[in-house]
């Protein structure tokens, strides 16, 4: 891909974004109400995020939530990284990226997304998919994560609409701390995310 190549480049820690395409993206999450089981909802959402370049975290959220007797199940994924060493920058350059490409297609700042779900009455599921940026994030460098997350949420909504499981889809900048593992308070408590 050239400097103005379309879309996203890389996965996980090495993910980059095109400033021209994603310069004004807003990092939003979503609350879905779906027909079906919480486990199926989490699997579907995580699969979609991984397709967009996020990678699964190794945190054992399931065990922590079971120990707390939580009604929620959850899995975390992440993308990007905050620190690029001098050596990594040189490797990027040597492997074919020009200095201009590195400036125009910067790495995405470390962004965590927690996918959590719980059972509701009448065989419904409440699904939360919410992002959390690192405090060390560089200004404006979350745009690539925002774009990939938005694409994931749109694809999830379309898939659930197509199979008749979508009841509602609400996008927002955050959720109140009501015990959801995707809330800011719980992410800090469960994962030590700051």
Secondary structure, 3 states (H helix, E strand, C coil): CCCCCCCEECCHHHCEECHHHHCCCCCCEEEEEEECCHHHHHHHHHHHHHHCCCEECCCCHHHHHHHCCCCEEEEEEEECCCCCCHHHHHHHHHCCCCHHHHHHCCECCCEEEEEEEEEECCCEEEEEEEEEECCCCCCCCCHHHHHHHHHHHHHHHHHHHHCCCEEEEEEECCCCCCCCCCCHHHHHHHHCCC
